[in-house]
């Protein structure tokens, strides 16, 4: 059986990773749009 504390830590880590990845994705899209508009 998985320890609840470990599971909570893991869930937080996964959530944080997903959040960071989506922020990076959004940022790159925004940068691309800005670069295209400047051209």
PDBQT receptor file of N, H, CA, C and O in Angstrom, charges set to zero:
ATOM      1  N   UNK A   1       0.840  -1.220   0.000  1.00  0.00    +0.000 N 
ATOM      2  CA  UNK A   1       0.000   0.000   0.000  1.00  0.00    +0.000 C 
ATOM      3  C   UNK A   1       0.870   1.263   0.000  1.00  0.00    +0.000 C 
ATOM      4  O   UNK A   1       1.909   1.320   0.656  1.00  0.00    +0.000 OA
ATOM      5  N   UNK A   2       0.426   2.250  -0.737  1.00  0.00    +0.000 N 
ATOM      6  H   UNK A   2      -0.419   2.204  -1.270  1.00  0.00    +0.000 HD
ATOM      7  CA  UNK A   2       1.182   3.503  -0.833  1.00  0.00    +0.000 C 
ATOM      8  C   UNK A   2       0.866   4.384   0.375  1.00  0.00    +0.000 C 
ATOM      9  O   UNK A   2      -0.290   4.530   0.772  1.00  0.00    +0.000 OA
ATOM     10  N   UNK A   3       1.912   4.962   0.943  1.00  0.00    +0.000 N 
ATOM     11  H   UNK A   3       2.851   4.843   0.620  1.00  0.00    +0.000 HD
ATOM     12  CA  UNK A   3       1.745   5.890   2.070  1.00  0.00    +0.000 C 
ATOM     13  C   UNK A   3       1.017   7.141   1.576  1.00  0.00    +0.000 C 
ATOM     14  O   UNK A   3       1.328   7.667   0.508  1.00  0.00    +0.000 OA
ATOM     15  N   UNK A   4       0.058   7.605   2.352  1.00  0.00    +0.000 N 
ATOM     16  H   UNK A   4      -0.195   7.177   3.219  1.00  0.00    +0.000 HD
ATOM     17  CA  UNK A   4      -0.749   8.766   1.922  1.00  0.00    +0.000 C 
ATOM     18  C   UNK A   4       0.095  10.024   1.750  1.00  0.00    +0.000 C 
ATOM     19  O   UNK A   4      -0.132  10.807   0.827  1.00  0.00    +0.000 OA
ATOM     20  N   UNK A   5       1.069  10.218   2.640  1.00  0.00    +0.000 N 
ATOM     21  H   UNK A   5       1.253   9.583   3.390  1.00  0.00    +0.000 HD
ATOM     22  CA  UNK A   5       1.933  11.405   2.553  1.00  0.00    +0.000 C 
ATOM     23  C   UNK A   5       2.726  11.393   1.249  1.00  0.00    +0.000 C 
ATOM     24  O   UNK A   5       2.877  12.421   0.589  1.00  0.00    +0.000 OA
ATOM     25  N   UNK A   6       3.227  10.217   0.893  1.00  0.00    +0.000 N 
ATOM     26  H   UNK A   6       3.104   9.382   1.429  1.00  0.00    +0.000 HD
ATOM     27  CA  UNK A   6       4.007  10.082  -0.345  1.00  0.00    +0.000 C 
ATOM     28  C   UNK A   6       3.114  10.374  -1.547  1.00  0.00    +0.000 C 
ATOM     29  O   UNK A   6       3.516  11.070  -2.479  1.00  0.00    +0.000 OA
ATOM     30  N   UNK A   7       1.900   9.832  -1.511  1.00  0.00    +0.000 N 
ATOM     31  H   UNK A   7       1.574   9.266  -0.754  1.00  0.00    +0.000 HD
ATOM     32  CA  UNK A   7       0.948  10.040  -2.602  1.00  0.00    +0.000 C 
ATOM     33  C   UNK A   7       0.622  11.524  -2.764  1.00  0.00    +0.000 C 
ATOM     34  O   UNK A   7       0.558  12.035  -3.882  1.00  0.00    +0.000 OA
ATOM     35  N   UNK A   8       0.417  12.209  -1.638  1.00  0.00    +0.000 N 
ATOM     36  H   UNK A   8       0.469  11.794  -0.730  1.00  0.00    +0.000 HD
ATOM     37  CA  UNK A   8       0.098  13.647  -1.683  1.00  0.00    +0.000 C 
ATOM     38  C   UNK A   8       1.263  14.436  -2.262  1.00  0.00    +0.000 C 
ATOM     39  O   UNK A   8       1.069  15.331  -3.085  1.00  0.00    +0.000 OA
ATOM     40  N   UNK A   9       2.483  14.098  -1.825  1.00  0.00    +0.000 N 
ATOM     41  H   UNK A   9       2.640  13.372  -1.156  1.00  0.00    +0.000 HD
ATOM     42  CA  UNK A   9       3.681  14.772  -2.328  1.00  0.00    +0.000 C 
ATOM     43  C   UNK A   9       3.800  14.566  -3.830  1.00  0.00    +0.000 C 
ATOM     44  O   UNK A   9       4.083  15.500  -4.581  1.00  0.00    +0.000 OA
ATOM     45  N   UNK A  10       3.576  13.312  -4.258  1.00  0.00    +0.000 N 
ATOM     46  H   UNK A  10       3.346  12.554  -3.648  1.00  0.00    +0.000 HD
ATOM     47  CA  UNK A  10       3.698  12.965  -5.674  1.00  0.00    +0.000 C 
ATOM     48  C   UNK A  10       2.665  13.717  -6.497  1.00  0.00    +0.000 C 
ATOM     49  O   UNK A  10       2.977  14.241  -7.567  1.00  0.00    +0.000 OA
ATOM     50  N   UNK A  11       1.425  13.770  -5.994  1.00  0.00    +0.000 N 
ATOM     51  H   UNK A  11       1.171  13.344  -5.126  1.00  0.00    +0.000 HD
ATOM     52  CA  UNK A  11       0.348  14.487  -6.699  1.00  0.00    +0.000 C 
ATOM     53  C   UNK A  11       0.694  15.962  -6.845  1.00  0.00    +0.000 C 
ATOM     54  O   UNK A  11       0.471  16.560  -7.898  1.00  0.00    +0.000 OA
ATOM     55  N   UNK A  12       1.245  16.550  -5.772  1.00  0.00    +0.000 N 
ATOM     56  H   UNK A  12       1.426  16.065  -4.916  1.00  0.00    +0.000 HD
ATOM     57  CA  UNK A  12       1.624  17.968  -5.821  1.00  0.00    +0.000 C 
ATOM     58  C   UNK A  12       2.711  18.183  -6.863  1.00  0.00    +0.000 C 
ATOM     59  O   UNK A  12       2.674  19.147  -7.627  1.00  0.00    +0.000 OA
ATOM     60  N   UNK A  13       3.689  17.262  -6.884  1.00  0.00    +0.000 N 
ATOM     61  H   UNK A  13       3.718  16.478  -6.263  1.00  0.00    +0.000 HD
ATOM     62  CA  UNK A  13       4.797  17.371  -7.829  1.00  0.00    +0.000 C 
ATOM     63  C   UNK A  13       4.289  17.274  -9.259  1.00  0.00    +0.000 C 
ATOM     64  O   UNK A  13       4.699  18.048 -10.124  1.00  0.00    +0.000 OA
ATOM     65  N   UNK A  14       3.398  16.326  -9.505  1.00  0.00    +0.000 N 
ATOM     66  H   UNK A  14       3.064  15.698  -8.803  1.00  0.00    +0.000 HD
ATOM     67  CA  UNK A  14       2.836  16.135 -10.847  1.00  0.00    +0.000 C 
ATOM     68  C   UNK A  14       2.038  17.370 -11.266  1.00  0.00    +0.000 C 
ATOM     69  O   UNK A  14       2.167  17.848 -12.393  1.00  0.00    +0.000 OA
ATOM     70  N   UNK A  15       1.216  17.881 -10.353  1.00  0.00    +0.000 N 
ATOM     71  H   UNK A  15       1.111  17.494  -9.437  1.00  0.00    +0.000 HD
ATOM     72  CA  UNK A  15       0.402  19.065 -10.647  1.00  0.00    +0.000 C 
ATOM     73  C   UNK A  15       1.305  20.254 -10.981  1.00  0.00    +0.000 C 
ATOM     74  O   UNK A  15       1.033  21.008 -11.915  1.00  0.00    +0.000 OA
ATOM     75  N   UNK A  16       2.377  20.413 -10.210  1.00  0.00    +0.000 N 
ATOM     76  H   UNK A  16       2.598  19.801  -9.450  1.00  0.00    +0.000 HD
ATOM     77  CA  UNK A  16       3.315  21.515 -10.428  1.00  0.00    +0.000 C 
ATOM     78  C   UNK A  16       3.992  21.373 -11.792  1.00  0.00    +0.000 C 
ATOM     79  O   UNK A  16       4.131  22.348 -12.530  1.00  0.00    +0.000 OA
ATOM     80  N   UNK A  17       4.410  20.148 -12.115  1.00  0.00    +0.000 N 
ATOM     81  H   UNK A  17       4.297  19.356 -11.515  1.00  0.00    +0.000 HD
ATOM     82  CA  UNK A  17       5.065  19.892 -13.398  1.00  0.00    +0.000 C 
ATOM     83  C   UNK A  17       4.132  20.214 -14.560  1.00  0.00    +0.000 C 
ATOM     84  O   UNK A  17       4.537  20.852 -15.531  1.00  0.00    +0.000 OA
ATOM     85  N   UNK A  18       2.873  19.766 -14.454  1.00  0.00    +0.000 N 
ATOM     86  H   UNK A  18       2.544  19.247 -13.665  1.00  0.00    +0.000 HD
ATOM     87  CA  UNK A  18       1.885  20.019 -15.512  1.00  0.00    +0.000 C 
ATOM     88  C   UNK A  18       1.657  21.522 -15.662  1.00  0.00    +0.000 C 
ATOM     89  O   UNK A  18       1.586  22.035 -16.779  1.00  0.00    +0.000 OA
ATOM     90  N   UNK A  19       1.541  22.225 -14.530  1.00  0.00    +0.000 N 
ATOM     91  H   UNK A  19       1.599  21.808 -13.623  1.00  0.00    +0.000 HD
ATOM     92  CA  UNK A  19       1.322  23.675 -14.551  1.00  0.00    +0.000 C 
ATOM     93  C   UNK A  19       2.480  24.380 -15.250  1.00  0.00    +0.000 C 
ATOM     94  O   UNK A  19       2.265  25.233 -16.111  1.00  0.00    +0.000 OA
ATOM     95  N   UNK A  20       3.715  24.018 -14.876  1.00  0.00    +0.000 N 
ATOM     96  H   UNK A  20       3.889  23.325 -14.178  1.00  0.00    +0.000 HD
ATOM     97  CA  UNK A  20       4.902  24.643 -15.468  1.00  0.00    +0.000 C 
ATOM     98  C   UNK A  20       4.950  24.369 -16.972  1.00  0.00    +0.000 C 
ATOM     99  O   UNK A  20       5.228  25.268 -17.766  1.00  0.00    +0.000 OA
ATOM    100  N   UNK A  21       4.675  23.107 -17.358  1.00  0.00    +0.000 N 
ATOM    101  H   UNK A  21       4.449  22.377 -16.713  1.00  0.00    +0.000 HD
ATOM    102  CA  UNK A  21       4.709  22.742 -18.774  1.00  0.00    +0.000 C 
ATOM    103  C   UNK A  21       3.673  23.512 -19.581  1.00  0.00    +0.000 C 
ATOM    104  O   UNK A  21       3.959  23.972 -20.687  1.00  0.00    +0.000 OA
ATOM    105  N   UNK A  22       2.471  23.654 -19.030  1.00  0.00    +0.000 N 
ATOM    106  H   UNK A  22       2.239  23.281 -18.132  1.00  0.00    +0.000 HD
ATOM    107  CA  UNK A  22       1.421  24.383 -19.754  1.00  0.00    +0.000 C 
ATOM    108  C   UNK A  22       1.756  25.871 -19.843  1.00  0.00    +0.000 C 
ATOM    109  O   UNK A  22       1.466  26.517 -20.850  1.00  0.00    +0.000 OA
ATOM    110  N   UNK A  23       2.369  26.416 -18.781  1.00  0.00    +0.000 N 
ATOM    111  H   UNK A  23       2.605  25.892 -17.963  1.00  0.00    +0.000 HD
ATOM    112  CA  UNK A  23       2.780  27.823 -18.810  1.00  0.00    +0.000 C 
ATOM    113  C   UNK A  23       3.835  28.045 -19.890  1.00  0.00    +0.000 C 
ATOM    114  O   UNK A  23       3.788  29.037 -20.617  1.00  0.00    +0.000 OA
ATOM    115  N   UNK A  24       4.794  27.111 -19.995  1.00  0.00    +0.000 N 
ATOM    116  H   UNK A  24       4.833  26.305 -19.405  1.00  0.00    +0.000 HD
ATOM    117  CA  UNK A  24       5.838  27.211 -21.019  1.00  0.00    +0.000 C 
ATOM    118  C   UNK A  24       5.207  27.137 -22.411  1.00  0.00    +0.000 C 
ATOM    119  O   UNK A  24       5.586  27.885 -23.313  1.00  0.00    +0.000 OA
ATOM    120  N   UNK A  25       4.244  26.231 -22.576  1.00  0.00    +0.000 N 
ATOM    121  H   UNK A  25       3.936  25.624 -21.843  1.00  0.00    +0.000 HD
ATOM    122  CA  UNK A  25       3.568  26.081 -23.866  1.00  0.00    +0.000 C 
ATOM    123  C   UNK A  25       2.835  27.364 -24.247  1.00  0.00    +0.000 C 
ATOM    124  O   UNK A  25       2.933  27.825 -25.385  1.00  0.00    +0.000 OA
ATOM    125  N   UNK A  26       2.102  27.937 -23.294  1.00  0.00    +0.000 N 
ATOM    126  H   UNK A  26       2.023  27.563 -22.371  1.00  0.00    +0.000 HD
ATOM    127  CA  UNK A  26       1.361  29.184 -23.542  1.00  0.00    +0.000 C 
ATOM    128  C   UNK A  26       2.343  30.306 -23.889  1.00  0.00    +0.000 C 
ATOM    129  O   UNK A  26       2.114  31.073 -24.824  1.00  0.00    +0.000 OA
ATOM    130  N   UNK A  27       3.436  30.394 -23.130  1.00  0.00    +0.000 N 
ATOM    131  H   UNK A  27       3.623  29.771 -22.370  1.00  0.00    +0.000 HD
ATOM    132  CA  UNK A  27       4.437  31.435 -23.350  1.00  0.00    +0.000 C 
ATOM    133  C   UNK A  27       5.035  31.332 -24.750  1.00  0.00    +0.000 C 
ATOM    134  O   UNK A  27       5.206  32.344 -25.430  1.00  0.00    +0.000 OA
ATOM    135  N   UNK A  28       5.355  30.110 -25.182  1.00  0.00    +0.000 N 
ATOM    136  H   UNK A  28       5.217  29.288 -24.629  1.00  0.00    +0.000 HD
ATOM    137  CA  UNK A  28       5.947  29.943 -26.512  1.00  0.00    +0.000 C 
ATOM    138  C   UNK A  28       4.958  30.311 -27.612  1.00  0.00    +0.000 C 
ATOM    139  O   UNK A  28       5.353  30.862 -28.639  1.00  0.00    +0.000 OA
ATOM    140  N   UNK A  29       3.683  30.015 -27.407  1.00  0.00    +0.000 N 
ATOM    141  H   UNK A  29       3.362  29.567 -26.572  1.00  0.00    +0.000 HD
ATOM    142  CA  UNK A  29       2.650  30.394 -28.381  1.00  0.00    +0.000 C 
ATOM    143  C   UNK A  29       2.558  31.916 -28.466  1.00  0.00    +0.000 C 
ATOM    144  O   UNK A  29       2.505  32.483 -29.558  1.00  0.00    +0.000 OA
ATOM    145  N   UNK A  30       2.540  32.569 -27.310  1.00  0.00    +0.000 N 
ATOM    146  H   UNK A  30       2.584  32.108 -26.423  1.00  0.00    +0.000 HD
ATOM    147  CA  UNK A  30       2.458  34.036 -27.265  1.00  0.00    +0.000 C 
ATOM    148  C   UNK A  30       3.662  34.653 -27.975  1.00  0.00    +0.000 C 
ATOM    149  O   UNK A  30       3.510  35.580 -28.771  1.00  0.00    +0.000 OA
ATOM    150  N   UNK A  31       4.859  34.136 -27.687  1.00  0.00    +0.000 N 
ATOM    151  H   UNK A  31       4.983  33.383 -27.040  1.00  0.00    +0.000 HD
ATOM    152  CA  UNK A  31       6.081  34.651 -28.311  1.00  0.00    +0.000 C 
ATOM    153  C   UNK A  31       6.017  34.473 -29.828  1.00  0.00    +0.000 C 
ATOM    154  O   UNK A  31       6.378  35.378 -30.580  1.00  0.00    +0.000 OA
ATOM    155  N   UNK A  32       5.556  33.305 -30.271  1.00  0.00    +0.000 N 
ATOM    156  H   UNK A  32       5.262  32.570 -29.660  1.00  0.00    +0.000 HD
ATOM    157  CA  UNK A  32       5.432  33.028 -31.709  1.00  0.00    +0.000 C 
ATOM    158  C   UNK A  32       4.483  34.023 -32.365  1.00  0.00    +0.000 C 
ATOM    159  O   UNK A  32       4.787  34.563 -33.429  1.00  0.00    +0.000 OA
ATOM    160  N   UNK A  33       3.338  34.268 -31.738  1.00  0.00    +0.000 N 
ATOM    161  H   UNK A  33       3.091  33.830 -30.873  1.00  0.00    +0.000 HD
ATOM    162  CA  UNK A  33       2.348  35.210 -32.283  1.00  0.00    +0.000 C 
ATOM    163  C   UNK A  33       2.951  36.608 -32.379  1.00  0.00    +0.000 C 
ATOM    164  O   UNK A  33       2.772  37.295 -33.385  1.00  0.00    +0.000 OA
ATOM    165  N   UNK A  34       3.664  37.031 -31.335  1.00  0.00    +0.000 N 
ATOM    166  H   UNK A  34       3.809  36.473 -30.518  1.00  0.00    +0.000 HD
ATOM    167  CA  UNK A  34       4.286  38.363 -31.330  1.00  0.00    +0.000 C 
ATOM    168  C   UNK A  34       5.310  38.464 -32.467  1.00  0.00    +0.000 C 
ATOM    169  O   UNK A  34       5.357  39.466 -33.180  1.00  0.00    +0.000 OA
ATOM    170  N   UNK A  35       6.129  37.417 -32.627  1.00  0.00    +0.000 N 
ATOM    171  H   UNK A  35       6.091  36.603 -32.048  1.00  0.00    +0.000 HD
ATOM    172  CA  UNK A  35       7.147  37.426 -33.683  1.00  0.00    +0.000 C 
ATOM    173  C   UNK A  35       6.509  37.486 -35.063  1.00  0.00    +0.000 C 
ATOM    174  O   UNK A  35       6.997  38.201 -35.939  1.00  0.00    +0.000 OA
ATOM    175  N   UNK A  36       5.423  36.742 -35.268  1.00  0.00    +0.000 N 
ATOM    176  H   UNK A  36       5.027  36.161 -34.557  1.00  0.00    +0.000 HD
ATOM    177  CA  UNK A  36       4.738  36.729 -36.567  1.00  0.00    +0.000 C 
ATOM    178  C   UNK A  36       4.134  38.112 -36.855  1.00  0.00    +0.000 C 
ATOM    179  O   UNK A  36       4.200  38.599 -37.983  1.00  0.00    +0.000 OA
ATOM    180  N   UNK A  37       3.553  38.732 -35.837  1.00  0.00    +0.000 N 
ATOM    181  H   UNK A  37       3.499  38.337 -34.920  1.00  0.00    +0.000 HD
ATOM    182  CA  UNK A  37       2.929  40.051 -36.025  1.00  0.00    +0.000 C 
ATOM    183  C   UNK A  37       3.976  41.112 -36.336  1.00  0.00    +0.000 C 
ATOM    184  O   UNK A  37       3.685  42.065 -37.059  1.00  0.00    +0.000 OA
ATOM    185  N   UNK A  38       5.198  40.969 -35.803  1.00  0.00    +0.000 N 
ATOM    186  H   UNK A  38       5.435  40.195 -35.215  1.00  0.00    +0.000 HD
ATOM    187  CA  UNK A  38       6.264  41.941 -36.048  1.00  0.00    +0.000 C 
ATOM    188  C   UNK A  38       6.806  41.825 -37.466  1.00  0.00    +0.000 C 
ATOM    189  O   UNK A  38       7.349  42.794 -37.998  1.00  0.00    +0.000 OA
ATOM    190  N   UNK A  39       6.668  40.658 -38.087  1.00  0.00    +0.000 N 
ATOM    191  H   UNK A  39       6.227  39.871 -37.656  1.00  0.00    +0.000 HD
ATOM    192  CA  UNK A  39       7.201  40.433 -39.433  1.00  0.00    +0.000 C 
ATOM    193  C   UNK A  39       6.437  41.229 -40.478  1.00  0.00    +0.000 C 
ATOM    194  O   UNK A  39       6.755  41.156 -41.664  1.00  0.00    +0.000 OA
TER     195      UNK A  39
